[in-house]
Amino acid sequence: AMVADQAGDAVEIVFSGTGISINGNWIRDGGKADVYLDGKIVRTIDTYYFYNNQEHDNVTIWHVTGLAEGRHTVKLVVKGEKKPESSGTKIYITQASVFKTAAKKSASYKFSFEK
């Protein structure tokens, strides 16, 4: 896992595909980060979680699908901010999964849900 907690700390992931899912931790010392896709800010995420003394490791903290096939860049930038109840401003990244949309390999094959 990668961990960062200083404002301005960043990770950039360049990928080829139609989507990406970034995993990390929802945890007691989680903080906020801005997410950029292809250079444009998409949203701010908050990774604080401590409900009923529970935390969650290696879960999706942000994802996108339906992108045009091709090269894309996702950048997470630590804000150094947190909810008042959080004990820190950390952003944990554990993995990323890239999605690619492709045509069926066989036009005659049908899934059970297809007509």
Phi, psi and omega in degrees: 000152173251140180228137176215149180217002180264137178307130180097342174303141184214155170229139180236131180239120176257131183215161174244122181164196182245003178183168179207146174237125180254125180258152177194205183243137166262115195211165185301328181255025180287149180232201185249149177215147173271139179248127177246139175237121181051042174087355181246136179293134181258314180186173172253133176254156178231118185259014175288134173201125175201060179269127179055039180061027180251146171229162182229123180259146174054054177241161180295124176255342175193144176208162174212142175226173176078016178285158172295139178303134178148194183275132179223161178229129173247135179229128173253128181239119180295132180272339185074021181241161181204165169290153180303327183280349179285146179267005179193185180237027187283144171241123180253129175242126182249328179191169175220139176242130180260138178252141175230132177262131180220160176291157176300149178283337180223118181294339182274345181281137176232137173286162183298335182270355179270148178264000000 
